[in-house]
Amino acid sequence: MHKPDEDQSFFDRERDKLAGEITTGFEELLSSSNILNRKLEEVLGMTRDYDPIANLWGCFHELMKGQKDVVSLEEQPLGLPGTGGHVVSSKQGGGGK
């Protein structure tokens, strides 16, 4: 049992006061840690929700990149008139009789 305040020495009173402050500090730290953990779990859960969307856009990007490669191999884009890259016809006509 604790002695009344006037019977305790200065050292005992200060020790009890500091122990109470430390206890309060640890309780606040524990509470803050729990809040931080909940927020981190929310963020991680939210990023998992975006994985299917990111995969879909990745597939779309690969599909479009593949389409661009096929088009560039099959057809060389014609330049604009006046830029020196414009080609009217690249086929040579067969010789008539």
VMD Tcl script that draws the C-alpha trace (Angstrom):
set ca {
  {0.00 0.00 0.00}
  {1.07 3.52 -0.75}
  {1.88 5.92 2.00}
  {0.08 9.26 2.08}
  {1.80 11.96 0.00}
  {3.31 13.71 3.02}
  {4.86 10.44 4.24}
  {6.50 9.69 0.86}
  {9.92 11.07 0.11}
  {10.47 13.48 -2.76}
  {12.19 10.68 -4.68}
  {9.19 8.34 -4.30}
  {6.73 11.03 -5.41}
  {8.82 11.91 -8.47}
  {9.31 8.24 -9.32}
  {5.56 7.61 -9.19}
  {4.86 10.74 -11.23}
  {7.41 9.78 -13.93}
  {6.18 6.16 -13.98}
  {2.64 7.49 -14.57}
  {3.87 9.73 -17.43}
  {5.76 6.82 -18.98}
  {2.68 4.59 -18.71}
  {0.56 7.28 -20.37}
  {3.16 7.71 -23.11}
  {3.22 3.97 -23.83}
  {-0.58 3.87 -23.97}
  {-0.57 6.74 -26.49}
  {2.17 5.01 -28.50}
  {0.21 1.76 -28.55}
  {-2.93 3.58 -29.65}
  {-1.05 5.41 -32.43}
  {0.55 2.15 -33.57}
  {-2.85 0.49 -33.79}
  {-4.20 3.40 -35.86}
  {-1.16 3.23 -38.15}
  {-1.60 -0.54 -38.60}
  {-5.27 -0.09 -39.52}
  {-4.40 2.61 -42.07}
  {-1.66 0.44 -43.60}
  {-4.08 -2.48 -43.87}
  {-6.59 -0.19 -45.61}
  {-3.96 0.99 -48.09}
  {-2.78 -2.55 -48.83}
  {-6.38 -3.70 -49.27}
  {-7.06 -0.83 -51.64}
  {-4.02 -1.61 -53.80}
  {-5.21 -5.21 -54.16}
  {-8.49 -3.82 -55.53}
  {-6.57 -2.05 -58.31}
  {-4.60 -5.13 -59.46}
  {-7.31 -6.41 -61.86}
  {-7.69 -2.94 -63.38}
  {-3.93 -2.57 -63.80}
  {-3.74 -6.01 -65.45}
  {-6.56 -5.07 -67.82}
  {-4.83 -1.85 -68.87}
  {-1.55 -3.77 -69.24}
  {-3.22 -6.24 -71.61}
  {-4.78 -3.36 -73.55}
  {-1.38 -1.67 -73.80}
  {0.27 -4.85 -75.10}
  {-2.56 -5.37 -77.59}
  {-2.24 -1.81 -78.90}
  {1.56 -2.11 -79.07}
  {1.16 -5.33 -81.06}
  {-1.31 -3.63 -83.42}
  {1.12 -0.78 -84.00}
  {3.94 -3.23 -84.82}
  {1.73 -5.12 -87.32}
  {0.59 -1.91 -89.01}
  {4.11 -0.56 -89.27}
  {5.33 -3.79 -90.86}
  {2.46 -4.07 -93.34}
  {2.08 -0.45 -94.35}
  {4.67 2.22 -94.33}
  {2.85 5.43 -93.49}
  {2.81 7.96 -96.26}
  {4.34 11.33 -95.61}
  {2.47 14.58 -95.85}
  {2.55 16.44 -99.19}
  {5.16 19.17 -99.15}
  {7.40 17.43 -96.60}
  {9.33 15.31 -99.06}
  {7.97 12.11 -97.60}
  {4.78 11.93 -99.64}
  {4.63 8.97 -102.05}
  {1.92 9.05 -104.70}
  {2.30 5.42 -105.73}
  {4.87 2.86 -104.79}
  {3.69 0.20 -107.29}
  {5.20 -0.05 -110.72}
  {2.60 -0.67 -113.39}
  {3.01 -3.77 -115.55}
  {4.15 -3.06 -119.10}
  {1.37 -3.09 -121.69}
  {1.65 -4.75 -125.11}
}
mol new
graphics top color blue
foreach p $ca { graphics top sphere $p radius 0.5 }
foreach p [lrange $ca 0 end-1] q [lrange $ca 1 end] { graphics top cylinder $p $q radius 0.2 }
display resetview
